[in-house]
Every structure is written in structure tokens, then in C-alpha cells.
Amino acid sequence: MNKKVNAKREAYAKKQEEKGKKIVGWIFGGLIVLAVGYLIWTFSMMA
């Protein structure tokens, strides 16, 4: 019984870790897109 609970707990932790990595990737991707957009906007204002 205890091994079954540990296996479920480990599987859940692994799933949560994968979700967390995906979310962090989306956040960094969004920040990069915003930074590029800001650079384009800044240089278009100077012209």
C-alpha cells in the first residue's frame, strides 16, 4: 500500500514539474516577444 502511494506521489510531482517548466518557458517567451516589440517601437519613434 505504501509503495502505491509513493508511486502516485512521485508521478504527480513529475507531472507538476513538467507543467511548471512549460509555464516558465511561456513566461520567458512572452518577455522576449515584449522586449523585441519594445525595441521596434523605440526605434520607430526615433526615426
All heavy atoms as TSV, in Angstrom:
chain	resi	resn	atom	element	x	y	z
A	1	MET	N	N	0.831	-1.206	0.000
A	1	MET	CA	C	0.000	0.000	0.000
A	1	MET	C	C	0.869	1.262	0.000
A	1	MET	O	O	0.615	2.178	-0.755
A	1	MET	CB	C	-0.909	-0.033	1.246
A	1	MET	CG	C	-1.873	1.110	1.317
A	1	MET	SD	S	-3.159	0.929	0.085
A	1	MET	CE	C	-4.140	2.331	0.413
A	2	ASN	N	N	1.902	1.258	0.836
A	2	ASN	CA	C	2.757	2.428	0.955
A	2	ASN	C	C	3.520	2.693	-0.348
A	2	ASN	O	O	3.696	3.839	-0.737
A	2	ASN	CB	C	3.734	2.249	2.125
A	2	ASN	CG	C	4.327	3.571	2.576
A	2	ASN	OD1	O	3.845	4.619	2.174
A	2	ASN	ND2	N	5.351	3.516	3.400
A	3	LYS	N	N	3.948	1.607	-1.019
A	3	LYS	CA	C	4.663	1.775	-2.292
A	3	LYS	C	C	3.742	2.378	-3.345
A	3	LYS	O	O	4.163	3.187	-4.160
A	3	LYS	CB	C	5.202	0.431	-2.779
A	3	LYS	CG	C	6.395	-0.055	-2.012
A	3	LYS	CD	C	6.932	-1.345	-2.578
A	3	LYS	CE	C	8.129	-1.822	-1.791
A	3	LYS	NZ	N	8.665	-3.068	-2.328
A	4	LYS	N	N	2.472	1.981	-3.310
A	4	LYS	CA	C	1.493	2.503	-4.265
A	4	LYS	C	C	1.295	4.012	-4.069
A	4	LYS	O	O	1.244	4.775	-5.031
A	4	LYS	CB	C	0.162	1.767	-4.070
A	4	LYS	CG	C	-0.770	1.829	-5.215
A	4	LYS	CD	C	-1.985	0.960	-4.951
A	4	LYS	CE	C	-2.766	0.737	-6.210
A	4	LYS	NZ	N	-3.927	-0.107	-5.985
A	5	VAL	N	N	1.213	4.435	-2.829
A	5	VAL	CA	C	1.036	5.849	-2.514
A	5	VAL	C	C	2.265	6.639	-2.955
A	5	VAL	O	O	2.153	7.702	-3.556
A	5	VAL	CB	C	0.769	6.057	-1.005
A	5	VAL	CG1	C	0.779	7.525	-0.638
A	5	VAL	CG2	C	-0.565	5.421	-0.619
A	6	ASN	N	N	3.466	6.100	-2.690
A	6	ASN	CA	C	4.693	6.773	-3.085
A	6	ASN	C	C	4.788	6.892	-4.598
A	6	ASN	O	O	5.224	7.922	-5.120
A	6	ASN	CB	C	5.918	6.034	-2.537
A	6	ASN	CG	C	6.132	6.308	-1.059
A	6	ASN	OD1	O	5.602	7.267	-0.523
A	6	ASN	ND2	N	6.908	5.463	-0.406
A	7	ALA	N	N	4.380	5.862	-5.320
A	7	ALA	CA	C	4.431	5.894	-6.779
A	7	ALA	C	C	3.486	6.966	-7.319
A	7	ALA	O	O	3.845	7.714	-8.240
A	7	ALA	CB	C	4.073	4.527	-7.344
A	8	LYS	N	N	2.289	7.040	-6.745
A	8	LYS	CA	C	1.328	8.069	-7.170
A	8	LYS	C	C	1.868	9.458	-6.871
A	8	LYS	O	O	1.746	10.378	-7.676
A	8	LYS	CB	C	-0.017	7.883	-6.453
A	8	LYS	CG	C	-0.883	6.810	-7.023
A	8	LYS	CD	C	-2.240	6.813	-6.356
A	8	LYS	CE	C	-3.155	5.773	-6.955
A	8	LYS	NZ	N	-4.479	5.801	-6.346
A	9	ARG	N	N	2.472	9.604	-5.702
A	9	ARG	CA	C	3.012	10.899	-5.288
A	9	ARG	C	C	4.150	11.320	-6.223
A	9	ARG	O	O	4.240	12.477	-6.622
A	9	ARG	CB	C	3.515	10.797	-3.853
A	9	ARG	CG	C	3.581	12.135	-3.156
A	9	ARG	CD	C	3.880	11.960	-1.683
A	9	ARG	NE	N	2.675	11.616	-0.948
A	9	ARG	CZ	C	2.645	11.153	0.280
A	9	ARG	NH1	N	3.773	10.950	0.930
A	9	ARG	NH2	N	1.503	10.877	0.881
A	10	GLU	N	N	5.017	10.384	-6.575
A	10	GLU	CA	C	6.134	10.681	-7.479
A	10	GLU	C	C	5.619	11.040	-8.872
A	10	GLU	O	O	6.126	11.964	-9.507
A	10	GLU	CB	C	7.091	9.500	-7.554
A	10	GLU	CG	C	7.939	9.341	-6.311
A	10	GLU	CD	C	8.826	8.107	-6.368
A	10	GLU	OE1	O	9.071	7.600	-7.475
A	10	GLU	OE2	O	9.271	7.665	-5.300
A	11	ALA	N	N	4.623	10.321	-9.348
A	11	ALA	CA	C	4.054	10.607	-10.667
A	11	ALA	C	C	3.421	11.992	-10.679
A	11	ALA	O	O	3.582	12.747	-11.648
A	11	ALA	CB	C	3.025	9.544	-11.036
A	12	TYR	N	N	2.725	12.341	-9.616
A	12	TYR	CA	C	2.096	13.667	-9.522
A	12	TYR	C	C	3.165	14.761	-9.492
A	12	TYR	O	O	3.038	15.777	-10.164
A	12	TYR	CB	C	1.225	13.739	-8.264
A	12	TYR	CG	C	0.545	15.073	-8.075
A	12	TYR	CD1	C	-0.547	15.422	-8.868
A	12	TYR	CD2	C	0.991	15.984	-7.129
A	12	TYR	CE1	C	-1.178	16.649	-8.710
A	12	TYR	CE2	C	0.372	17.199	-6.957
A	12	TYR	CZ	C	-0.711	17.529	-7.753
A	12	TYR	OH	O	-1.320	18.749	-7.597
A	13	ALA	N	N	4.221	14.538	-8.712
A	13	ALA	CA	C	5.301	15.526	-8.620
A	13	ALA	C	C	5.972	15.719	-9.973
A	13	ALA	O	O	6.283	16.843	-10.369
A	13	ALA	CB	C	6.326	15.086	-7.580
A	14	LYS	N	N	6.166	14.631	-10.695
A	14	LYS	CA	C	6.793	14.722	-12.020
A	14	LYS	C	C	5.899	15.501	-12.982
A	14	LYS	O	O	6.371	16.341	-13.744
A	14	LYS	CB	C	7.055	13.315	-12.559
A	14	LYS	CG	C	7.867	13.284	-13.813
A	14	LYS	CD	C	8.187	11.862	-14.233
A	14	LYS	CE	C	9.042	11.846	-15.481
A	14	LYS	NZ	N	9.315	10.492	-15.947
A	15	LYS	N	N	4.601	15.238	-12.930
A	15	LYS	CA	C	3.656	15.941	-13.795
A	15	LYS	C	C	3.644	17.434	-13.476
A	15	LYS	O	O	3.639	18.277	-14.373
A	15	LYS	CB	C	2.256	15.344	-13.613
A	15	LYS	CG	C	1.295	15.638	-14.732
A	15	LYS	CD	C	-0.058	14.994	-14.492
A	15	LYS	CE	C	0.013	13.495	-14.680
A	15	LYS	NZ	N	-1.312	12.865	-14.581
A	16	GLN	N	N	3.648	17.776	-12.192
A	16	GLN	CA	C	3.660	19.177	-11.779
A	16	GLN	C	C	4.945	19.869	-12.232
A	16	GLN	O	O	4.917	21.019	-12.656
A	16	GLN	CB	C	3.531	19.279	-10.262
A	16	GLN	CG	C	2.168	18.934	-9.729
A	16	GLN	CD	C	1.112	19.919	-10.176
A	16	GLN	OE1	O	0.395	19.690	-11.137
A	16	GLN	NE2	N	1.018	21.014	-9.484
A	17	GLU	N	N	6.058	19.159	-12.152
A	17	GLU	CA	C	7.341	19.736	-12.570
A	17	GLU	C	C	7.327	20.039	-14.069
A	17	GLU	O	O	7.785	21.101	-14.495
A	17	GLU	CB	C	8.468	18.760	-12.248
A	17	GLU	CG	C	9.848	19.306	-12.553
A	17	GLU	CD	C	10.962	18.341	-12.206
A	17	GLU	OE1	O	10.700	17.329	-11.520
A	17	GLU	OE2	O	12.102	18.593	-12.623
A	18	GLU	N	N	6.770	19.128	-14.856
A	18	GLU	CA	C	6.691	19.356	-16.304
A	18	GLU	C	C	5.790	20.549	-16.620
A	18	GLU	O	O	6.117	21.362	-17.479
A	18	GLU	CB	C	6.180	18.099	-17.002
A	18	GLU	CG	C	7.193	16.975	-17.019
A	18	GLU	CD	C	6.626	15.669	-17.546
A	18	GLU	OE1	O	5.482	15.665	-18.048
A	18	GLU	OE2	O	7.339	14.656	-17.454
A	19	LYS	N	N	4.664	20.661	-15.922
A	19	LYS	CA	C	3.772	21.811	-16.119
A	19	LYS	C	C	4.478	23.106	-15.752
A	19	LYS	O	O	4.357	24.107	-16.451
A	19	LYS	CB	C	2.501	21.662	-15.267
A	19	LYS	CG	C	1.469	20.732	-15.829
A	19	LYS	CD	C	0.223	20.767	-14.951
A	19	LYS	CE	C	-0.831	19.803	-15.431
A	19	LYS	NZ	N	-2.008	19.829	-14.560
A	20	GLY	N	N	5.212	23.084	-14.650
A	20	GLY	CA	C	5.941	24.264	-14.207
A	20	GLY	C	C	6.976	24.708	-15.219
A	20	GLY	O	O	7.108	25.892	-15.515
A	21	LYS	N	N	7.700	23.752	-15.782
A	21	LYS	CA	C	8.715	24.081	-16.794
A	21	LYS	C	C	8.061	24.690	-18.020
A	21	LYS	O	O	8.591	25.630	-18.619
A	21	LYS	CB	C	9.504	22.833	-17.185
A	21	LYS	CG	C	10.510	22.403	-16.144
A	21	LYS	CD	C	11.280	21.181	-16.585
A	21	LYS	CE	C	12.266	20.739	-15.529
A	21	LYS	NZ	N	12.979	19.524	-15.932
A	22	LYS	N	N	6.900	24.152	-18.405
A	22	LYS	CA	C	6.196	24.680	-19.580
A	22	LYS	C	C	5.750	26.118	-19.333
A	22	LYS	O	O	5.889	26.984	-20.190
A	22	LYS	CB	C	4.988	23.788	-19.892
A	22	LYS	CG	C	4.330	24.089	-21.212
A	22	LYS	CD	C	3.141	23.179	-21.468
A	22	LYS	CE	C	3.584	21.807	-21.877
A	22	LYS	NZ	N	2.457	20.950	-22.293
A	23	ILE	N	N	5.223	26.377	-18.145
A	23	ILE	CA	C	4.753	27.729	-17.811
A	23	ILE	C	C	5.919	28.716	-17.789
A	23	ILE	O	O	5.814	29.827	-18.310
A	23	ILE	CB	C	4.003	27.713	-16.465
A	23	ILE	CG1	C	2.664	26.983	-16.641
A	23	ILE	CG2	C	3.774	29.120	-15.945
A	23	ILE	CD1	C	1.932	26.708	-15.360
A	24	VAL	N	N	7.045	28.303	-17.195
A	24	VAL	CA	C	8.226	29.174	-17.157
A	24	VAL	C	C	8.691	29.474	-18.578
A	24	VAL	O	O	9.051	30.608	-18.899
A	24	VAL	CB	C	9.353	28.534	-16.316
A	24	VAL	CG1	C	10.669	29.265	-16.494
A	24	VAL	CG2	C	8.961	28.507	-14.849
A	25	GLY	N	N	8.660	28.472	-19.443
A	25	GLY	CA	C	9.034	28.679	-20.848
A	25	GLY	C	C	8.134	29.686	-21.531
A	25	GLY	O	O	8.613	30.575	-22.259
A	26	TRP	N	N	6.823	29.586	-21.292
A	26	TRP	CA	C	5.876	30.548	-21.878
A	26	TRP	C	C	6.124	31.962	-21.354
A	26	TRP	O	O	6.039	32.940	-22.103
A	26	TRP	CB	C	4.438	30.137	-21.585
A	26	TRP	CG	C	3.912	29.138	-22.559
A	26	TRP	CD1	C	3.738	27.794	-22.343
A	26	TRP	CD2	C	3.493	29.375	-23.906
A	26	TRP	NE1	N	3.242	27.210	-23.469
A	26	TRP	CE2	C	3.073	28.149	-24.450
A	26	TRP	CE3	C	3.431	30.524	-24.704
A	26	TRP	CZ2	C	2.604	28.041	-25.745
A	26	TRP	CZ3	C	2.960	30.399	-25.994
A	26	TRP	CH2	C	2.558	29.173	-26.501
A	27	ILE	N	N	6.414	32.075	-20.063
A	27	ILE	CA	C	6.657	33.397	-19.477
A	27	ILE	C	C	7.896	34.034	-20.100
A	27	ILE	O	O	7.869	35.195	-20.512
A	27	ILE	CB	C	6.790	33.296	-17.942
A	27	ILE	CG1	C	5.426	32.965	-17.326
A	27	ILE	CG2	C	7.339	34.593	-17.348
A	27	ILE	CD1	C	5.473	32.618	-15.855
A	28	PHE	N	N	8.999	33.265	-20.178
A	28	PHE	CA	C	10.215	33.814	-20.773
A	28	PHE	C	C	10.005	34.146	-22.246
A	28	PHE	O	O	10.482	35.173	-22.727
A	28	PHE	CB	C	11.397	32.859	-20.602
A	28	PHE	CG	C	12.070	33.005	-19.269
A	28	PHE	CD1	C	12.009	31.995	-18.328
A	28	PHE	CD2	C	12.760	34.157	-18.957
A	28	PHE	CE1	C	12.622	32.122	-17.100
A	28	PHE	CE2	C	13.378	34.307	-17.720
A	28	PHE	CZ	C	13.311	33.284	-16.790
A	29	GLY	N	N	9.281	33.297	-22.967
A	29	GLY	CA	C	8.987	33.584	-24.369
A	29	GLY	C	C	8.194	34.868	-24.522
A	29	GLY	O	O	8.485	35.689	-25.396
A	30	GLY	N	N	7.212	35.057	-23.670
A	30	GLY	CA	C	6.413	36.280	-23.707
A	30	GLY	C	C	7.246	37.508	-23.406
A	30	GLY	O	O	7.096	38.549	-24.051
A	31	LEU	N	N	8.140	37.388	-22.434
A	31	LEU	CA	C	9.009	38.526	-22.099
A	31	LEU	C	C	9.931	38.877	-23.265
A	31	LEU	O	O	10.161	40.056	-23.542
A	31	LEU	CB	C	9.831	38.209	-20.853
A	31	LEU	CG	C	9.066	38.212	-19.537
A	31	LEU	CD1	C	9.961	37.727	-18.407
A	31	LEU	CD2	C	8.523	39.591	-19.222
A	32	ILE	N	N	10.444	37.870	-23.949
A	32	ILE	CA	C	11.317	38.125	-25.096
A	32	ILE	C	C	10.538	38.811	-26.211
A	32	ILE	O	O	11.010	39.783	-26.815
A	32	ILE	CB	C	11.965	36.807	-25.583
A	32	ILE	CG1	C	12.983	36.333	-24.548
A	32	ILE	CG2	C	12.621	36.987	-26.942
A	32	ILE	CD1	C	13.489	34.929	-24.766
A	33	VAL	N	N	9.320	38.344	-26.471
A	33	VAL	CA	C	8.485	38.974	-27.511
A	33	VAL	C	C	8.195	40.427	-27.147
A	33	VAL	O	O	8.275	41.322	-27.995
A	33	VAL	CB	C	7.180	38.169	-27.708
A	33	VAL	CG1	C	6.176	38.938	-28.544
A	33	VAL	CG2	C	7.492	36.818	-28.338
A	34	LEU	N	N	7.860	40.673	-25.891
A	34	LEU	CA	C	7.603	42.048	-25.456
A	34	LEU	C	C	8.847	42.920	-25.582
A	34	LEU	O	O	8.754	44.088	-25.986
A	34	LEU	CB	C	7.103	42.061	-24.009
A	34	LEU	CG	C	5.682	41.557	-23.799
A	34	LEU	CD1	C	5.380	41.453	-22.302
A	34	LEU	CD2	C	4.676	42.475	-24.473
A	35	ALA	N	N	10.014	42.367	-25.246
A	35	ALA	CA	C	11.257	43.139	-25.351
A	35	ALA	C	C	11.545	43.501	-26.812
A	35	ALA	O	O	11.922	44.637	-27.116
A	35	ALA	CB	C	12.419	42.340	-24.763
A	36	VAL	N	N	11.361	42.558	-27.719
A	36	VAL	CA	C	11.588	42.833	-29.144
A	36	VAL	C	C	10.592	43.874	-29.631
A	36	VAL	O	O	10.956	44.810	-30.353
A	36	VAL	CB	C	11.499	41.527	-29.967
A	36	VAL	CG1	C	11.491	41.823	-31.458
A	36	VAL	CG2	C	12.661	40.604	-29.614
A	37	GLY	N	N	9.339	43.752	-29.230
A	37	GLY	CA	C	8.332	44.740	-29.613
A	37	GLY	C	C	8.675	46.122	-29.097
A	37	GLY	O	O	8.523	47.118	-29.805
A	38	TYR	N	N	9.174	46.195	-27.873
A	38	TYR	CA	C	9.563	47.483	-27.293
A	38	TYR	C	C	10.738	48.087	-28.064
A	38	TYR	O	O	10.752	49.292	-28.324
A	38	TYR	CB	C	9.929	47.298	-25.815
A	38	TYR	CG	C	10.396	48.573	-25.156
A	38	TYR	CD1	C	9.486	49.578	-24.844
A	38	TYR	CD2	C	11.733	48.771	-24.853
A	38	TYR	CE1	C	9.900	50.749	-24.241
A	38	TYR	CE2	C	12.164	49.937	-24.254
A	38	TYR	CZ	C	11.248	50.928	-23.949
A	38	TYR	OH	O	11.665	52.087	-23.362
A	39	LEU	N	N	11.713	47.254	-28.447
A	39	LEU	CA	C	12.849	47.757	-29.219
A	39	LEU	C	C	12.387	48.309	-30.561
A	39	LEU	O	O	12.820	49.391	-30.977
A	39	LEU	CB	C	13.876	46.640	-29.445
A	39	LEU	CG	C	14.746	46.286	-28.249
A	39	LEU	CD1	C	15.583	45.064	-28.563
A	39	LEU	CD2	C	15.635	47.450	-27.872
A	40	ILE	N	N	11.500	47.595	-31.225
A	40	ILE	CA	C	10.987	48.051	-32.519
A	40	ILE	C	C	10.238	49.373	-32.343
A	40	ILE	O	O	10.425	50.320	-33.107
A	40	ILE	CB	C	10.086	46.973	-33.157
A	40	ILE	CG1	C	10.932	45.764	-33.550
A	40	ILE	CG2	C	9.330	47.522	-34.349
A	40	ILE	CD1	C	10.128	44.549	-33.951
A	41	TRP	N	N	9.396	49.445	-31.322
A	41	TRP	CA	C	8.627	50.661	-31.063
A	41	TRP	C	C	9.556	51.841	-30.749
A	41	TRP	O	O	9.362	52.946	-31.240
A	41	TRP	CB	C	7.664	50.399	-29.890
A	41	TRP	CG	C	6.862	51.596	-29.521
A	41	TRP	CD1	C	5.805	52.129	-30.203
A	41	TRP	CD2	C	7.049	52.434	-28.371
A	41	TRP	NE1	N	5.325	53.230	-29.538
A	41	TRP	CE2	C	6.060	53.434	-28.406
A	41	TRP	CE3	C	7.948	52.397	-27.318
A	41	TRP	CZ2	C	5.982	54.403	-27.429
A	41	TRP	CZ3	C	7.854	53.362	-26.329
A	41	TRP	CH2	C	6.860	54.364	-26.406
A	42	THR	N	N	10.583	51.583	-29.927
A	42	THR	CA	C	11.511	52.646	-29.553
A	42	THR	C	C	12.246	53.195	-30.788
A	42	THR	O	O	12.353	54.399	-30.960
A	42	THR	CB	C	12.551	52.109	-28.537
A	42	THR	OG1	O	11.836	51.610	-27.406
A	42	THR	CG2	C	13.485	53.209	-28.084
A	43	PHE	N	N	12.751	52.286	-31.625
A	43	PHE	CA	C	13.490	52.744	-32.802
A	43	PHE	C	C	12.577	53.401	-33.839
A	43	PHE	O	O	13.010	54.293	-34.559
A	43	PHE	CB	C	14.283	51.589	-33.417
A	43	PHE	CG	C	15.522	51.252	-32.627
A	43	PHE	CD1	C	15.638	50.018	-31.999
A	43	PHE	CD2	C	16.542	52.166	-32.478
A	43	PHE	CE1	C	16.757	49.708	-31.257
A	43	PHE	CE2	C	17.682	51.864	-31.738
A	43	PHE	CZ	C	17.781	50.626	-31.118
A	44	SER	N	N	11.328	52.995	-33.886
A	44	SER	CA	C	10.422	53.637	-34.842
A	44	SER	C	C	10.054	55.033	-34.362
A	44	SER	O	O	9.752	55.908	-35.190
A	44	SER	CB	C	9.150	52.799	-35.040
A	44	SER	OG	O	8.363	52.807	-33.869
A	45	MET	N	N	10.074	55.302	-33.065
A	45	MET	CA	C	9.791	56.636	-32.540
A	45	MET	C	C	10.950	57.600	-32.783
A	45	MET	O	O	10.748	58.784	-32.912
A	45	MET	CB	C	9.511	56.564	-31.033
A	45	MET	CG	C	8.208	55.901	-30.707
A	45	MET	SD	S	6.867	56.758	-31.519
A	45	MET	CE	C	5.538	56.448	-30.440
A	46	MET	N	N	12.173	57.072	-32.830
A	46	MET	CA	C	13.349	57.924	-33.031
A	46	MET	C	C	13.488	58.350	-34.489
A	46	MET	O	O	14.101	59.371	-34.757
A	46	MET	CB	C	14.618	57.199	-32.587
A	46	MET	CG	C	14.684	57.016	-31.085
A	46	MET	SD	S	16.284	56.504	-30.409
A	46	MET	CE	C	16.927	55.380	-31.574
A	47	ALA	N	N	12.919	57.582	-35.402
A	47	ALA	CA	C	13.093	57.887	-36.829
A	47	ALA	C	C	12.244	59.060	-37.281
A	47	ALA	O	O	11.358	59.539	-36.708
A	47	ALA	CB	C	12.708	56.671	-37.658
